[in-house]
Amino acid sequence: SEDTVFVPVSPLLGNVQIDFDAQTLSATGDASDNSAITMLGEVHNPGSFSFKENMTLLDALMRAEGVTRYADVTKIRVIVDKT
């Protein structure tokens, strides 16, 4: 929990600028406590979502309504919060 999953854009598309609004991102999802996972990048519904016991990466991606057609699923990264 409290980790971040980043789904990058495919390198075949070149440079793509995505504007992130921290206030909107923090208000999106269903996270209600510190036990959350944040989904960023090429997902349909970025935000913070409740972390469930035994949750897989695929489960987390589905909580964000899946990846967009621009996603490079071979480069998905989990950024672990070590604090």
PyMOL Python script that loads the backbone (N, CA, C, O; Angstrom):
from pymol import cmd

cmd.read_pdbstr("""\
ATOM      1  N   SER A   1       0.834  -1.192   0.000  1.00  0.00           N
ATOM      2  CA  SER A   1       0.000   0.000   0.000  1.00  0.00           C
ATOM      3  C   SER A   1       0.871   1.245   0.000  1.00  0.00           C
ATOM      4  O   SER A   1       2.045   1.194   0.367  1.00  0.00           O
ATOM      5  N   GLU A   2       0.294   2.354  -0.411  1.00  0.00           N
ATOM      6  CA  GLU A   2       0.953   3.649  -0.587  1.00  0.00           C
ATOM      7  C   GLU A   2       2.008   3.621  -1.685  1.00  0.00           C
ATOM      8  O   GLU A   2       2.858   4.510  -1.737  1.00  0.00           O
ATOM      9  N   ASP A   3       1.973   2.629  -2.558  1.00  0.00           N
ATOM     10  CA  ASP A   3       2.867   2.572  -3.705  1.00  0.00           C
ATOM     11  C   ASP A   3       2.207   3.279  -4.882  1.00  0.00           C
ATOM     12  O   ASP A   3       1.020   3.604  -4.841  1.00  0.00           O
ATOM     13  N   THR A   4       2.984   3.512  -5.923  1.00  0.00           N
ATOM     14  CA  THR A   4       2.480   4.152  -7.132  1.00  0.00           C
ATOM     15  C   THR A   4       2.732   3.234  -8.311  1.00  0.00           C
ATOM     16  O   THR A   4       3.806   2.642  -8.424  1.00  0.00           O
ATOM     17  N   VAL A   5       1.743   3.111  -9.192  1.00  0.00           N
ATOM     18  CA  VAL A   5       1.894   2.352 -10.428  1.00  0.00           C
ATOM     19  C   VAL A   5       1.869   3.360 -11.565  1.00  0.00           C
ATOM     20  O   VAL A   5       0.919   4.131 -11.701  1.00  0.00           O
ATOM     21  N   PHE A   6       2.920   3.351 -12.382  1.00  0.00           N
ATOM     22  CA  PHE A   6       3.021   4.268 -13.519  1.00  0.00           C
ATOM     23  C   PHE A   6       2.966   3.490 -14.814  1.00  0.00           C
ATOM     24  O   PHE A   6       3.746   2.561 -15.025  1.00  0.00           O
ATOM     25  N   VAL A   7       2.043   3.871 -15.683  1.00  0.00           N
ATOM     26  CA  VAL A   7       1.891   3.244 -17.000  1.00  0.00           C
ATOM     27  C   VAL A   7       2.324   4.274 -18.038  1.00  0.00           C
ATOM     28  O   VAL A   7       1.607   5.246 -18.274  1.00  0.00           O
ATOM     29  N   PRO A   8       3.492   4.075 -18.666  1.00  0.00           N
ATOM     30  CA  PRO A   8       3.987   5.063 -19.627  1.00  0.00           C
ATOM     31  C   PRO A   8       3.311   4.957 -20.988  1.00  0.00           C
ATOM     32  O   PRO A   8       2.669   3.960 -21.319  1.00  0.00           O
ATOM     33  N   VAL A   9       3.478   6.012 -21.755  1.00  0.00           N
ATOM     34  CA  VAL A   9       2.984   6.031 -23.125  1.00  0.00           C
ATOM     35  C   VAL A   9       3.949   5.233 -23.999  1.00  0.00           C
ATOM     36  O   VAL A   9       5.137   5.146 -23.691  1.00  0.00           O
ATOM     37  N   SER A  10       3.457   4.665 -25.060  1.00  0.00           N
ATOM     38  CA  SER A  10       4.286   3.897 -25.977  1.00  0.00           C
ATOM     39  C   SER A  10       5.322   4.792 -26.643  1.00  0.00           C
ATOM     40  O   SER A  10       4.989   5.898 -27.067  1.00  0.00           O
ATOM     41  N   PRO A  11       6.575   4.339 -26.748  1.00  0.00           N
ATOM     42  CA  PRO A  11       7.601   5.147 -27.411  1.00  0.00           C
ATOM     43  C   PRO A  11       7.332   5.327 -28.902  1.00  0.00           C
ATOM     44  O   PRO A  11       7.929   6.200 -29.532  1.00  0.00           O
ATOM     45  N   LEU A  12       6.461   4.531 -29.465  1.00  0.00           N
ATOM     46  CA  LEU A  12       6.120   4.667 -30.881  1.00  0.00           C
ATOM     47  C   LEU A  12       5.364   5.961 -31.159  1.00  0.00           C
ATOM     48  O   LEU A  12       5.295   6.406 -32.305  1.00  0.00           O
ATOM     49  N   LEU A  13       4.799   6.564 -30.123  1.00  0.00           N
ATOM     50  CA  LEU A  13       4.032   7.801 -30.288  1.00  0.00           C
ATOM     51  C   LEU A  13       4.890   9.045 -30.168  1.00  0.00           C
ATOM     52  O   LEU A  13       4.423  10.138 -30.487  1.00  0.00           O
ATOM     53  N   GLY A  14       6.139   8.915 -29.714  1.00  0.00           N
ATOM     54  CA  GLY A  14       6.991  10.084 -29.502  1.00  0.00           C
ATOM     55  C   GLY A  14       6.659  10.748 -28.183  1.00  0.00           C
ATOM     56  O   GLY A  14       6.040  10.141 -27.309  1.00  0.00           O
ATOM     57  N   ASN A  15       7.069  11.989 -28.044  1.00  0.00           N
ATOM     58  CA  ASN A  15       6.839  12.723 -26.797  1.00  0.00           C
ATOM     59  C   ASN A  15       5.386  13.170 -26.713  1.00  0.00           C
ATOM     60  O   ASN A  15       4.847  13.766 -27.645  1.00  0.00           O
ATOM     61  N   VAL A  16       4.768  12.871 -25.581  1.00  0.00           N
ATOM     62  CA  VAL A  16       3.386  13.262 -25.333  1.00  0.00           C
ATOM     63  C   VAL A  16       3.367  14.038 -24.026  1.00  0.00           C
ATOM     64  O   VAL A  16       3.888  13.568 -23.014  1.00  0.00           O
ATOM     65  N   GLN A  17       2.778  15.206 -24.042  1.00  0.00           N
ATOM     66  CA  GLN A  17       2.699  16.002 -22.822  1.00  0.00           C
ATOM     67  C   GLN A  17       1.369  15.732 -22.143  1.00  0.00           C
ATOM     68  O   GLN A  17       0.307  15.888 -22.747  1.00  0.00           O
ATOM     69  N   ILE A  18       1.437  15.324 -20.876  1.00  0.00           N
ATOM     70  CA  ILE A  18       0.240  15.086 -20.085  1.00  0.00           C
ATOM     71  C   ILE A  18       0.276  16.035 -18.904  1.00  0.00           C
ATOM     72  O   ILE A  18       1.241  16.051 -18.140  1.00  0.00           O
ATOM     73  N   ASP A  19      -0.768  16.818 -18.755  1.00  0.00           N
ATOM     74  CA  ASP A  19      -0.852  17.730 -17.623  1.00  0.00           C
ATOM     75  C   ASP A  19      -1.530  17.032 -16.464  1.00  0.00           C
ATOM     76  O   ASP A  19      -2.648  16.535 -16.598  1.00  0.00           O
ATOM     77  N   PHE A  20      -0.848  16.992 -15.312  1.00  0.00           N
ATOM     78  CA  PHE A  20      -1.411  16.387 -14.111  1.00  0.00           C
ATOM     79  C   PHE A  20      -1.876  17.482 -13.177  1.00  0.00           C
ATOM     80  O   PHE A  20      -1.136  18.427 -12.900  1.00  0.00           O
ATOM     81  N   ASP A  21      -3.073  17.362 -12.702  1.00  0.00           N
ATOM     82  CA  ASP A  21      -3.628  18.279 -11.719  1.00  0.00           C
ATOM     83  C   ASP A  21      -3.690  17.526 -10.400  1.00  0.00           C
ATOM     84  O   ASP A  21      -4.525  16.638 -10.231  1.00  0.00           O
ATOM     85  N   ALA A  22      -2.805  17.876  -9.455  1.00  0.00           N
ATOM     86  CA  ALA A  22      -2.697  17.134  -8.198  1.00  0.00           C
ATOM     87  C   ALA A  22      -4.003  17.141  -7.410  1.00  0.00           C
ATOM     88  O   ALA A  22      -4.349  16.138  -6.786  1.00  0.00           O
ATOM     89  N   GLN A  23      -4.720  18.236  -7.428  1.00  0.00           N
ATOM     90  CA  GLN A  23      -5.974  18.322  -6.674  1.00  0.00           C
ATOM     91  C   GLN A  23      -7.020  17.366  -7.255  1.00  0.00           C
ATOM     92  O   GLN A  23      -7.691  16.658  -6.505  1.00  0.00           O
ATOM     93  N   THR A  24      -7.159  17.342  -8.560  1.00  0.00           N
ATOM     94  CA  THR A  24      -8.108  16.436  -9.198  1.00  0.00           C
ATOM     95  C   THR A  24      -7.690  14.988  -8.986  1.00  0.00           C
ATOM     96  O   THR A  24      -8.529  14.129  -8.714  1.00  0.00           O
ATOM     97  N   LEU A  25      -6.388  14.715  -9.110  1.00  0.00           N
ATOM     98  CA  LEU A  25      -5.889  13.361  -8.941  1.00  0.00           C
ATOM     99  C   LEU A  25      -6.142  12.847  -7.528  1.00  0.00           C
ATOM    100  O   LEU A  25      -6.534  11.692  -7.353  1.00  0.00           O
ATOM    101  N   SER A  26      -5.925  13.689  -6.517  1.00  0.00           N
ATOM    102  CA  SER A  26      -6.136  13.246  -5.143  1.00  0.00           C
ATOM    103  C   SER A  26      -7.614  13.052  -4.830  1.00  0.00           C
ATOM    104  O   SER A  26      -7.954  12.304  -3.913  1.00  0.00           O
ATOM    105  N   ALA A  27      -8.494  13.708  -5.571  1.00  0.00           N
ATOM    106  CA  ALA A  27      -9.928  13.569  -5.338  1.00  0.00           C
ATOM    107  C   ALA A  27     -10.531  12.407  -6.123  1.00  0.00           C
ATOM    108  O   ALA A  27     -11.697  12.066  -5.929  1.00  0.00           O
ATOM    109  N   THR A  28      -9.745  11.803  -7.006  1.00  0.00           N
ATOM    110  CA  THR A  28     -10.226  10.706  -7.835  1.00  0.00           C
ATOM    111  C   THR A  28      -9.920   9.378  -7.165  1.00  0.00           C
ATOM    112  O   THR A  28      -8.966   9.276  -6.393  1.00  0.00           O
ATOM    113  N   GLY A  29     -10.713   8.372  -7.451  1.00  0.00           N
ATOM    114  CA  GLY A  29     -10.501   7.064  -6.856  1.00  0.00           C
ATOM    115  C   GLY A  29     -11.362   6.886  -5.623  1.00  0.00           C
ATOM    116  O   GLY A  29     -12.243   7.699  -5.344  1.00  0.00           O
ATOM    117  N   ASP A  30     -11.103   5.822  -4.891  1.00  0.00           N
ATOM    118  CA  ASP A  30     -11.938   5.507  -3.739  1.00  0.00           C
ATOM    119  C   ASP A  30     -11.139   5.340  -2.453  1.00  0.00           C
ATOM    120  O   ASP A  30     -11.649   4.784  -1.480  1.00  0.00           O
ATOM    121  N   ALA A  31      -9.893   5.813  -2.434  1.00  0.00           N
ATOM    122  CA  ALA A  31      -9.046   5.651  -1.256  1.00  0.00           C
ATOM    123  C   ALA A  31      -9.576   6.496  -0.107  1.00  0.00           C
ATOM    124  O   ALA A  31      -9.908   7.668  -0.284  1.00  0.00           O
ATOM    125  N   SER A  32      -9.651   5.889   1.069  1.00  0.00           N
ATOM    126  CA  SER A  32     -10.167   6.612   2.224  1.00  0.00           C
ATOM    127  C   SER A  32      -9.169   6.658   3.380  1.00  0.00           C
ATOM    128  O   SER A  32      -9.440   7.298   4.396  1.00  0.00           O
ATOM    129  N   ASP A  33      -8.035   6.000   3.247  1.00  0.00           N
ATOM    130  CA  ASP A  33      -7.047   6.003   4.319  1.00  0.00           C
ATOM    131  C   ASP A  33      -5.650   5.863   3.722  1.00  0.00           C
ATOM    132  O   ASP A  33      -5.473   6.010   2.512  1.00  0.00           O
ATOM    133  N   ASN A  34      -4.666   5.580   4.559  1.00  0.00           N
ATOM    134  CA  ASN A  34      -3.279   5.458   4.093  1.00  0.00           C
ATOM    135  C   ASN A  34      -3.020   4.165   3.340  1.00  0.00           C
ATOM    136  O   ASN A  34      -1.939   3.988   2.778  1.00  0.00           O
ATOM    137  N   SER A  35      -3.984   3.260   3.315  1.00  0.00           N
ATOM    138  CA  SER A  35      -3.822   2.000   2.612  1.00  0.00           C
ATOM    139  C   SER A  35      -4.365   2.156   1.192  1.00  0.00           C
ATOM    140  O   SER A  35      -5.470   1.711   0.882  1.00  0.00           O
ATOM    141  N   ALA A  36      -3.569   2.793   0.343  1.00  0.00           N
ATOM    142  CA  ALA A  36      -4.011   3.087  -1.021  1.00  0.00           C
ATOM    143  C   ALA A  36      -2.878   2.864  -2.000  1.00  0.00           C
ATOM    144  O   ALA A  36      -1.707   2.828  -1.624  1.00  0.00           O
ATOM    145  N   ILE A  37      -3.247   2.716  -3.262  1.00  0.00           N
ATOM    146  CA  ILE A  37      -2.277   2.624  -4.344  1.00  0.00           C
ATOM    147  C   ILE A  37      -2.657   3.693  -5.365  1.00  0.00           C
ATOM    148  O   ILE A  37      -3.831   3.839  -5.708  1.00  0.00           O
ATOM    149  N   THR A  38      -1.673   4.433  -5.845  1.00  0.00           N
ATOM    150  CA  THR A  38      -1.919   5.515  -6.790  1.00  0.00           C
ATOM    151  C   THR A  38      -1.607   5.038  -8.199  1.00  0.00           C
ATOM    152  O   THR A  38      -0.544   4.470  -8.449  1.00  0.00           O
ATOM    153  N   MET A  39      -2.535   5.268  -9.115  1.00  0.00           N
ATOM    154  CA  MET A  39      -2.374   4.863 -10.509  1.00  0.00           C
ATOM    155  C   MET A  39      -2.186   6.125 -11.360  1.00  0.00           C
ATOM    156  O   MET A  39      -3.032   7.019 -11.341  1.00  0.00           O
ATOM    157  N   LEU A  40      -1.074   6.195 -12.107  1.00  0.00           N
ATOM    158  CA  LEU A  40      -0.755   7.353 -12.938  1.00  0.00           C
ATOM    159  C   LEU A  40      -0.411   6.927 -14.352  1.00  0.00           C
ATOM    160  O   LEU A  40      -0.082   5.769 -14.607  1.00  0.00           O
ATOM    161  N   GLY A  41      -0.493   7.878 -15.263  1.00  0.00           N
ATOM    162  CA  GLY A  41      -0.066   7.632 -16.641  1.00  0.00           C
ATOM    163  C   GLY A  41      -1.218   7.236 -17.535  1.00  0.00           C
ATOM    164  O   GLY A  41      -2.323   7.767 -17.422  1.00  0.00           O
ATOM    165  N   GLU A  42      -0.952   6.306 -18.417  1.00  0.00           N
ATOM    166  CA  GLU A  42      -1.918   5.918 -19.442  1.00  0.00           C
ATOM    167  C   GLU A  42      -2.952   4.913 -18.925  1.00  0.00           C
ATOM    168  O   GLU A  42      -3.059   3.790 -19.418  1.00  0.00           O
ATOM    169  N   VAL A  43      -3.707   5.357 -17.914  1.00  0.00           N
ATOM    170  CA  VAL A  43      -4.856   4.603 -17.427  1.00  0.00           C
ATOM    171  C   VAL A  43      -6.085   5.480 -17.634  1.00  0.00           C
ATOM    172  O   VAL A  43      -5.975   6.705 -17.664  1.00  0.00           O
ATOM    173  N   HIS A  44      -7.243   4.868 -17.776  1.00  0.00           N
ATOM    174  CA  HIS A  44      -8.462   5.627 -18.064  1.00  0.00           C
ATOM    175  C   HIS A  44      -8.921   6.500 -16.906  1.00  0.00           C
ATOM    176  O   HIS A  44      -9.507   7.559 -17.129  1.00  0.00           O
ATOM    177  N   ASN A  45      -8.669   6.077 -15.680  1.00  0.00           N
ATOM    178  CA  ASN A  45      -9.155   6.811 -14.514  1.00  0.00           C
ATOM    179  C   ASN A  45      -8.046   6.902 -13.464  1.00  0.00           C
ATOM    180  O   ASN A  45      -8.095   6.187 -12.464  1.00  0.00           O
ATOM    181  N   PRO A  46      -7.032   7.779 -13.671  1.00  0.00           N
ATOM    182  CA  PRO A  46      -5.948   7.873 -12.704  1.00  0.00           C
ATOM    183  C   PRO A  46      -6.462   8.363 -11.354  1.00  0.00           C
ATOM    184  O   PRO A  46      -7.429   9.121 -11.282  1.00  0.00           O
ATOM    185  N   GLY A  47      -5.810   7.925 -10.301  1.00  0.00           N
ATOM    186  CA  GLY A  47      -6.198   8.351  -8.957  1.00  0.00           C
ATOM    187  C   GLY A  47      -5.662   7.397  -7.914  1.00  0.00           C
ATOM    188  O   GLY A  47      -4.858   6.514  -8.211  1.00  0.00           O
ATOM    189  N   SER A  48      -6.120   7.588  -6.679  1.00  0.00           N
ATOM    190  CA  SER A  48      -5.720   6.725  -5.570  1.00  0.00           C
ATOM    191  C   SER A  48      -6.865   5.783  -5.230  1.00  0.00           C
ATOM    192  O   SER A  48      -8.010   6.204  -5.069  1.00  0.00           O
ATOM    193  N   PHE A  49      -6.538   4.512  -5.125  1.00  0.00           N
ATOM    194  CA  PHE A  49      -7.547   3.484  -4.917  1.00  0.00           C
ATOM    195  C   PHE A  49      -7.209   2.649  -3.690  1.00  0.00           C
ATOM    196  O   PHE A  49      -6.038   2.458  -3.362  1.00  0.00           O
ATOM    197  N   SER A  50      -8.225   2.161  -3.026  1.00  0.00           N
ATOM    198  CA  SER A  50      -8.035   1.330  -1.836  1.00  0.00           C
ATOM    199  C   SER A  50      -7.221   0.104  -2.183  1.00  0.00           C
ATOM    200  O   SER A  50      -7.456  -0.557  -3.195  1.00  0.00           O
ATOM    201  N   PHE A  51      -6.254  -0.189  -1.322  1.00  0.00           N
ATOM    202  CA  PHE A  51      -5.432  -1.378  -1.490  1.00  0.00           C
ATOM    203  C   PHE A  51      -6.091  -2.536  -0.761  1.00  0.00           C
ATOM    204  O   PHE A  51      -6.457  -2.417   0.408  1.00  0.00           O
ATOM    205  N   LYS A  52      -6.238  -3.634  -1.443  1.00  0.00           N
ATOM    206  CA  LYS A  52      -6.858  -4.832  -0.860  1.00  0.00           C
ATOM    207  C   LYS A  52      -5.804  -5.922  -0.684  1.00  0.00           C
ATOM    208  O   LYS A  52      -4.868  -6.022  -1.479  1.00  0.00           O
ATOM    209  N   GLU A  53      -5.956  -6.728   0.348  1.00  0.00           N
ATOM    210  CA  GLU A  53      -5.059  -7.853   0.600  1.00  0.00           C
ATOM    211  C   GLU A  53      -4.995  -8.750  -0.635  1.00  0.00           C
ATOM    212  O   GLU A  53      -6.028  -9.056  -1.230  1.00  0.00           O
ATOM    213  N   ASN A  54      -3.811  -9.167  -1.021  1.00  0.00           N
ATOM    214  CA  ASN A  54      -3.571 -10.057  -2.168  1.00  0.00           C
ATOM    215  C   ASN A  54      -3.920  -9.413  -3.512  1.00  0.00           C
ATOM    216  O   ASN A  54      -4.150 -10.130  -4.486  1.00  0.00           O
ATOM    217  N   MET A  55      -3.966  -8.096  -3.587  1.00  0.00           N
ATOM    218  CA  MET A  55      -4.260  -7.402  -4.843  1.00  0.00           C
ATOM    219  C   MET A  55      -3.103  -7.605  -5.817  1.00  0.00           C
ATOM    220  O   MET A  55      -1.942  -7.471  -5.432  1.00  0.00           O
ATOM    221  N   THR A  56      -3.403  -7.924  -7.067  1.00  0.00           N
ATOM    222  CA  THR A  56      -2.376  -8.072  -8.095  1.00  0.00           C
ATOM    223  C   THR A  56      -2.260  -6.777  -8.893  1.00  0.00           C
ATOM    224  O   THR A  56      -3.092  -5.880  -8.757  1.00  0.00           O
ATOM    225  N   LEU A  57      -1.232  -6.686  -9.719  1.00  0.00           N
ATOM    226  CA  LEU A  57      -1.071  -5.522 -10.581  1.00  0.00           C
ATOM    227  C   LEU A  57      -2.256  -5.401 -11.530  1.00  0.00           C
ATOM    228  O   LEU A  57      -2.743  -4.298 -11.778  1.00  0.00           O
ATOM    229  N   LEU A  58      -2.714  -6.510 -12.053  1.00  0.00           N
ATOM    230  CA  LEU A  58      -3.871  -6.487 -12.950  1.00  0.00           C
ATOM    231  C   LEU A  58      -5.118  -5.986 -12.221  1.00  0.00           C
ATOM    232  O   LEU A  58      -5.900  -5.223 -12.788  1.00  0.00           O
ATOM    233  N   ASP A  59      -5.308  -6.404 -10.981  1.00  0.00           N
ATOM    234  CA  ASP A  59      -6.434  -5.911 -10.183  1.00  0.00           C
ATOM    235  C   ASP A  59      -6.357  -4.392 -10.038  1.00  0.00           C
ATOM    236  O   ASP A  59      -7.360  -3.692 -10.183  1.00  0.00           O
ATOM    237  N   ALA A  60      -5.163  -3.896  -9.753  1.00  0.00           N
ATOM    238  CA  ALA A  60      -4.974  -2.449  -9.585  1.00  0.00           C
ATOM    239  C   ALA A  60      -5.272  -1.702 -10.886  1.00  0.00           C
ATOM    240  O   ALA A  60      -5.920  -0.656 -10.864  1.00  0.00           O
ATOM    241  N   LEU A  61      -4.805  -2.229 -12.009  1.00  0.00           N
ATOM    242  CA  LEU A  61      -5.078  -1.595 -13.298  1.00  0.00           C
ATOM    243  C   LEU A  61      -6.571  -1.569 -13.604  1.00  0.00           C
ATOM    244  O   LEU A  61      -7.073  -0.600 -14.174  1.00  0.00           O
ATOM    245  N   MET A  62      -7.268  -2.610 -13.234  1.00  0.00           N
ATOM    246  CA  MET A  62      -8.721  -2.650 -13.469  1.00  0.00           C
ATOM    247  C   MET A  62      -9.458  -1.658 -12.574  1.00  0.00           C
ATOM    248  O   MET A  62     -10.510  -1.146 -12.958  1.00  0.00           O
ATOM    249  N   ARG A  63      -8.919  -1.381 -11.383  1.00  0.00           N
ATOM    250  CA  ARG A  63      -9.532  -0.367 -10.515  1.00  0.00           C
ATOM    251  C   ARG A  63      -9.485   1.004 -11.192  1.00  0.00           C
ATOM    252  O   ARG A  63     -10.355   1.844 -10.964  1.00  0.00           O
ATOM    253  N   ALA A  64      -8.458   1.226 -12.031  1.00  0.00           N
ATOM    254  CA  ALA A  64      -8.313   2.480 -12.771  1.00  0.00           C
ATOM    255  C   ALA A  64      -8.950   2.375 -14.158  1.00  0.00           C
ATOM    256  O   ALA A  64      -8.643   3.170 -15.047  1.00  0.00           O
ATOM    257  N   GLU A  65      -9.824   1.406 -14.339  1.00  0.00           N
ATOM    258  CA  GLU A  65     -10.562   1.177 -15.590  1.00  0.00           C
ATOM    259  C   GLU A  65      -9.669   0.801 -16.764  1.00  0.00           C
ATOM    260  O   GLU A  65     -10.026   1.036 -17.918  1.00  0.00           O
ATOM    261  N   GLY A  66      -8.500   0.213 -16.470  1.00  0.00           N
ATOM    262  CA  GLY A  66      -7.630  -0.310 -17.514  1.00  0.00           C
ATOM    263  C   GLY A  66      -6.724   0.737 -18.135  1.00  0.00           C
ATOM    264  O   GLY A  66      -6.776   1.918 -17.791  1.00  0.00           O
ATOM    265  N   VAL A  67      -5.895   0.277 -19.056  1.00  0.00           N
ATOM    266  CA  VAL A  67      -4.942   1.158 -19.730  1.00  0.00           C
ATOM    267  C   VAL A  67      -5.555   1.722 -21.002  1.00  0.00           C
ATOM    268  O   VAL A  67      -6.486   1.150 -21.568  1.00  0.00           O
ATOM    269  N   THR A  68      -5.016   2.857 -21.442  1.00  0.00           N
ATOM    270  CA  THR A  68      -5.476   3.465 -22.685  1.00  0.00           C
ATOM    271  C   THR A  68      -4.812   2.768 -23.871  1.00  0.00           C
ATOM    272  O   THR A  68      -3.907   1.953 -23.696  1.00  0.00           O
ATOM    273  N   ARG A  69      -5.257   3.089 -25.039  1.00  0.00           N
ATOM    274  CA  ARG A  69      -4.667   2.484 -26.240  1.00  0.00           C
ATOM    275  C   ARG A  69      -3.248   2.979 -26.504  1.00  0.00           C
ATOM    276  O   ARG A  69      -2.539   2.411 -27.334  1.00  0.00           O
ATOM    277  N   TYR A  70      -2.832   4.028 -25.805  1.00  0.00           N
ATOM    278  CA  TYR A  70      -1.492   4.581 -25.982  1.00  0.00           C
ATOM    279  C   TYR A  70      -0.468   3.988 -25.016  1.00  0.00           C
ATOM    280  O   TYR A  70       0.718   4.304 -25.109  1.00  0.00           O
ATOM    281  N   ALA A  71      -0.902   3.143 -24.103  1.00  0.00           N
ATOM    282  CA  ALA A  71      -0.029   2.611 -23.060  1.00  0.00           C
ATOM    283  C   ALA A  71       0.993   1.624 -23.610  1.00  0.00           C
ATOM    284  O   ALA A  71       0.722   0.882 -24.554  1.00  0.00           O
ATOM    285  N   ASP A  72       2.161   1.633 -23.000  1.00  0.00           N
ATOM    286  CA  ASP A  72       3.185   0.631 -23.275  1.00  0.00           C
ATOM    287  C   ASP A  72       3.187  -0.317 -22.074  1.00  0.00           C
ATOM    288  O   ASP A  72       3.873  -0.066 -21.084  1.00  0.00           O
ATOM    289  N   VAL A  73       2.433  -1.386 -22.162  1.00  0.00           N
ATOM    290  CA  VAL A  73       2.264  -2.289 -21.022  1.00  0.00           C
ATOM    291  C   VAL A  73       3.534  -3.084 -20.702  1.00  0.00           C
ATOM    292  O   VAL A  73       3.610  -3.727 -19.655  1.00  0.00           O
ATOM    293  N   THR A  74       4.519  -3.048 -21.581  1.00  0.00           N
ATOM    294  CA  THR A  74       5.785  -3.729 -21.291  1.00  0.00           C
ATOM    295  C   THR A  74       6.682  -2.898 -20.382  1.00  0.00           C
ATOM    296  O   THR A  74       7.713  -3.386 -19.919  1.00  0.00           O
ATOM    297  N   LYS A  75       6.303  -1.648 -20.120  1.00  0.00           N
ATOM    298  CA  LYS A  75       7.138  -0.742 -19.327  1.00  0.00           C
ATOM    299  C   LYS A  75       6.445  -0.247 -18.052  1.00  0.00           C
ATOM    300  O   LYS A  75       6.879   0.750 -17.475  1.00  0.00           O
ATOM    301  N   ILE A  76       5.398  -0.908 -17.608  1.00  0.00           N
ATOM    302  CA  ILE A  76       4.705  -0.510 -16.385  1.00  0.00           C
ATOM    303  C   ILE A  76       5.662  -0.607 -15.209  1.00  0.00           C
ATOM    304  O   ILE A  76       6.397  -1.586 -15.082  1.00  0.00           O
ATOM    305  N   ARG A  77       5.654   0.403 -14.352  1.00  0.00           N
ATOM    306  CA  ARG A  77       6.551   0.453 -13.210  1.00  0.00           C
ATOM    307  C   ARG A  77       5.765   0.604 -11.915  1.00  0.00           C
ATOM    308  O   ARG A  77       4.811   1.378 -11.842  1.00  0.00           O
ATOM    309  N   VAL A  78       6.173  -0.138 -10.902  1.00  0.00           N
ATOM    310  CA  VAL A  78       5.630   0.016  -9.554  1.00  0.00           C
ATOM    311  C   VAL A  78       6.680   0.767  -8.740  1.00  0.00           C
ATOM    312  O   VAL A  78       7.807   0.297  -8.584  1.00  0.00           O
ATOM    313  N   ILE A  79       6.309   1.925  -8.229  1.00  0.00           N
ATOM    314  CA  ILE A  79       7.215   2.753  -7.436  1.00  0.00           C
ATOM    315  C   ILE A  79       6.852   2.512  -5.977  1.00  0.00           C
ATOM    316  O   ILE A  79       5.780   2.913  -5.525  1.00  0.00           O
ATOM    317  N   VAL A  80       7.741   1.862  -5.245  1.00  0.00           N
ATOM    318  CA  VAL A  80       7.474   1.432  -3.885  1.00  0.00           C
ATOM    319  C   VAL A  80       7.754   2.560  -2.900  1.00  0.00           C
ATOM    320  O   VAL A  80       8.818   3.177  -2.936  1.00  0.00           O
ATOM    321  N   ASP A  81       6.792   2.823  -2.024  1.00  0.00           N
ATOM    322  CA  ASP A  81       6.965   3.824  -0.968  1.00  0.00           C
ATOM    323  C   ASP A  81       7.664   3.148   0.209  1.00  0.00           C
ATOM    324  O   ASP A  81       7.070   2.308   0.886  1.00  0.00           O
ATOM    325  N   LYS A  82       8.915   3.508   0.455  1.00  0.00           N
ATOM    326  CA  LYS A  82       9.709   2.866   1.491  1.00  0.00           C
ATOM    327  C   LYS A  82       9.610   3.565   2.848  1.00  0.00           C
ATOM    328  O   LYS A  82      10.316   3.184   3.782  1.00  0.00           O
ATOM    329  N   THR A  83       8.751   4.577   2.977  1.00  0.00           N
ATOM    330  CA  THR A  83       8.655   5.284   4.253  1.00  0.00           C
ATOM    331  C   THR A  83       7.792   4.564   5.241  1.00  0.00           C
ATOM    332  O   THR A  83       7.614   5.036   6.364  1.00  0.00           O
TER     333      THR A  83
END
""", "prot")
cmd.dss("prot")
cmd.show_as("cartoon", "prot")
cmd.util.cbc("prot")
cmd.orient("prot")
